[in-house]
């Protein structure tokens, strides 16, 4: 009869673990602790940065700047991207303009609170709370709804179009700088084109993923782009027509007779730049245009332009080697070479595709530094915006305000990053 076994009769698992395995386990545990501590420190740094007030670059002109908003409804056109086949095209329009110097008007919010809340829900907590500045702490230089400056009878008008799903306010720095030099700058957000639009009645419209070309590839992306471009161009034509009516009789009285619609220009970034190209091709009301790092699409590629036009490219355009990239550059050069006069094609060294908007100031600098380690642009955000603002303003000064053509050389004299590709 066998004797009952005791605990001492069973093998001790600890005695069977080799020394190297124990060291490995301890090392992995230490690494895990370091990773947790490191992540906690990183999140603390990101949160501290997120919660720090930031002031946008100051406008360089002598005018004070005002900002106002309008909602426009195109009753003659349905929105084919809307769920309802009877929905009319609606746009939220932002206008920056030279204002009277002495004003008691309140400073504007960079992005109004309802928009901030909607954007936070749309982008998620991680992006809105850790990778992006608190937009309530971003300080622009505009005041809300002051009177237009009486210094001039009227001011040239520039349409500004953000690209892809970007918001118009992402380009506040460029808009404020132009307005401070005596331009009325008009941008707009369009539902189902812009990533998110908040209307005054609190309606929130987000862009479905199916309408974002970035989610598609190859022929599918091209088909969507060729579908969207006429819509974007049509919206621009509608806004210009509404501005003409506003100039004749603004219900608020603010802009009646103050918009010089005979001196109308347009610039845009990315797909907004492609829209500027096509709008200037389609509409003789456009007297000069600028495409900032946007790939051309539409009939303008085959038919060219007659108006003065400038292309501003980031460094990545110089390095495009895949067939699609080479085709983009071929289209740009084809349009450029057929321009009769008033043409400019420049590259800003060290710039990436997002160096032209406020996003380079509003995204976490820790994230931006990490991206730079992987070659994603080397240009400081404030410097990039300063260069872009001077290039845009100088071009419009020449072709909308009759400044001497020699002025076009000033940006390259002030900023060695500006390189003329073709003249």
ChimeraX attribute file (.defattr): number of C-alpha atoms within 10 A of each C-alpha:
attribute: neighborCount
match mode: 1-to-1
recipient: residues
	/A:1	3
	/A:2	4
	/A:3	5
	/A:4	6
	/A:5	8
	/A:6	7
	/A:7	7
	/A:8	7
	/A:9	8
	/A:10	8
	/A:11	9
	/A:12	10
	/A:13	7
	/A:14	8
	/A:15	8
	/A:16	8
	/A:17	10
	/A:18	10
	/A:19	10
	/A:20	9
	/A:21	10
	/A:22	12
	/A:23	11
	/A:24	12
	/A:25	12
	/A:26	12
	/A:27	12
	/A:28	12
	/A:29	12
	/A:30	12
	/A:31	12
	/A:32	12
	/A:33	12
	/A:34	12
	/A:35	12
	/A:36	12
	/A:37	12
	/A:38	12
	/A:39	12
	/A:40	12
	/A:41	12
	/A:42	14
	/A:43	16
	/A:44	13
	/A:45	15
	/A:46	20
	/A:47	18
	/A:48	12
	/A:49	22
	/A:50	22
	/A:51	17
	/A:52	11
	/A:53	13
	/A:54	18
	/A:55	11
	/A:56	17
	/A:57	20
	/A:58	13
	/A:59	23
	/A:60	15
	/A:61	15
	/A:62	13
	/A:63	22
	/A:64	25
	/A:65	33
	/A:66	30
	/A:67	26
	/A:68	16
	/A:69	16
	/A:70	13
	/A:71	13
	/A:72	15
	/A:73	16
	/A:74	16
	/A:75	10
	/A:76	8
	/A:77	15
	/A:78	16
	/A:79	17
	/A:80	14
	/A:81	17
	/A:82	16
	/A:83	9
	/A:84	10
	/A:85	10
	/A:86	11
	/A:87	15
	/A:88	16
	/A:89	21
	/A:90	19
	/A:91	22
	/A:92	19
	/A:93	17
	/A:94	19
	/A:95	21
	/A:96	28
	/A:97	32
	/A:98	30
	/A:99	25
	/A:100	16
	/A:101	17
	/A:102	10
	/A:103	14
	/A:104	9
	/A:105	13
	/A:106	12
	/A:107	15
	/A:108	17
	/A:109	17
	/A:110	19
	/A:111	21
	/A:112	12
	/A:113	12
	/A:114	15
	/A:115	16
	/A:116	17
	/A:117	13
	/A:118	17
	/A:119	19
	/A:120	14
	/A:121	12
	/A:122	15
	/A:123	12
	/A:124	11
	/A:125	11
	/A:126	11
	/A:127	15
	/A:128	20
	/A:129	19
	/A:130	22
	/A:131	21
	/A:132	21
	/A:133	26
	/A:134	20
	/A:135	20
	/A:136	15
	/A:137	16
	/A:138	17
	/A:139	17
	/A:140	21
	/A:141	22
	/A:142	28
	/A:143	20
	/A:144	19
	/A:145	21
	/A:146	23
	/A:147	20
	/A:148	24
	/A:149	21
	/A:150	12
	/A:151	13
	/A:152	10
	/A:153	11
	/A:154	20
	/A:155	26
	/A:156	21
	/A:157	27
	/A:158	29
	/A:159	22
	/A:160	26
	/A:161	28
	/A:162	25
	/A:163	22
	/A:164	17
	/A:165	22
	/A:166	21
	/A:167	20
	/A:168	23
	/A:169	18
	/A:170	19
	/A:171	21
	/A:172	22
	/A:173	23
	/A:174	25
	/A:175	29
	/A:176	32
	/A:177	29
	/A:178	30
	/A:179	32
	/A:180	25
	/A:181	20
	/A:182	25
	/A:183	30
	/A:184	29
	/A:185	25
	/A:186	25
	/A:187	27
	/A:188	25
	/A:189	25
	/A:190	24
	/A:191	23
	/A:192	22
	/A:193	22
	/A:194	22
	/A:195	22
	/A:196	21
	/A:197	25
	/A:198	22
	/A:199	16
	/A:200	12
	/A:201	6
	/A:202	10
	/A:203	9
	/A:204	15
	/A:205	18
	/A:206	18
	/A:207	19
	/A:208	15
	/A:209	12
	/A:210	11
	/A:211	21
	/A:212	19
	/A:213	18
	/A:214	11
	/A:215	10
	/A:216	15
	/A:217	10
	/A:218	9
	/A:219	9
	/A:220	11
	/A:221	16
	/A:222	14
	/A:223	13
	/A:224	15
	/A:225	18
	/A:226	12
	/A:227	13
	/A:228	19
	/A:229	19
	/A:230	15
	/A:231	19
	/A:232	21
	/A:233	21
	/A:234	16
	/A:235	22
	/A:236	22
	/A:237	17
	/A:238	19
	/A:239	21
	/A:240	20
	/A:241	14
	/A:242	16
	/A:243	20
	/A:244	18
	/A:245	14
	/A:246	19
	/A:247	20
	/A:248	15
	/A:249	14
	/A:250	16
	/A:251	11
	/A:252	8
	/A:253	13
	/A:254	15
	/A:255	20
	/A:256	17
	/A:257	17
	/A:258	22
	/A:259	21
	/A:260	17
	/A:261	21
	/A:262	14
	/A:263	19
	/A:264	24
	/A:265	26
	/A:266	28
	/A:267	27
	/A:268	24
	/A:269	27
	/A:270	23
	/A:271	26
	/A:272	28
	/A:273	28
	/A:274	27
	/A:275	33
	/A:276	32
	/A:277	35
	/A:278	23
	/A:279	24
	/A:280	26
	/A:281	21
	/A:282	16
	/A:283	12
	/A:284	12
	/A:285	17
	/A:286	25
	/A:287	21
	/A:288	27
	/A:289	29
	/A:290	30
	/A:291	28
	/A:292	28
	/A:293	27
	/A:294	26
	/A:295	22
	/A:296	24
	/A:297	21
	/A:298	17
	/A:299	12
	/A:300	18
	/A:301	19
	/A:302	11
	/A:303	12
	/A:304	21
	/A:305	19
	/A:306	16
	/A:307	21
	/A:308	23
	/A:309	29
	/A:310	23
	/A:311	24
	/A:312	24
	/A:313	26
	/A:314	22
	/A:315	18
	/A:316	20
	/A:317	19
	/A:318	14
	/A:319	10
	/A:320	14
	/A:321	12
	/A:322	8
	/A:323	8
	/A:324	11
	/A:325	16
	/A:326	15
	/A:327	15
	/A:328	17
	/A:329	17
	/A:330	14
	/A:331	19
	/A:332	20
	/A:333	17
	/A:334	15
	/A:335	19
	/A:336	23
	/A:337	14
	/A:338	13
	/A:339	17
	/A:340	13
	/A:341	13
	/A:342	16
	/A:343	20
	/A:344	19
	/A:345	19
	/A:346	20
	/A:347	22
	/A:348	23
	/A:349	19
	/A:350	19
	/A:351	24
	/A:352	22
	/A:353	18
	/A:354	17
	/A:355	25
	/A:356	29
	/A:357	24
	/A:358	21
	/A:359	16
	/A:360	20
	/A:361	21
	/A:362	20
	/A:363	19
	/A:364	21
	/A:365	17
	/A:366	14
	/A:367	13
	/A:368	18
	/A:369	14
	/A:370	12
	/A:371	13
	/A:372	15
	/A:373	10
	/A:374	9
	/A:375	12
	/A:376	18
	/A:377	22
	/A:378	19
	/A:379	18
	/A:380	15
	/A:381	22
	/A:382	18
	/A:383	16
	/A:384	24
	/A:385	23
	/A:386	21
	/A:387	21
	/A:388	22
	/A:389	21
	/A:390	21
	/A:391	22
	/A:392	23
	/A:393	19
	/A:394	22
	/A:395	26
	/A:396	30
	/A:397	21
	/A:398	18
	/A:399	21
	/A:400	20
	/A:401	15
	/A:402	9
	/A:403	14
	/A:404	11
	/A:405	13
	/A:406	8
	/A:407	12
	/A:408	20
	/A:409	14
	/A:410	13
	/A:411	22
	/A:412	17
	/A:413	10
	/A:414	11
	/A:415	15
	/A:416	11
	/A:417	19
	/A:418	22
	/A:419	16
	/A:420	14
	/A:421	14
	/A:422	13
	/A:423	11
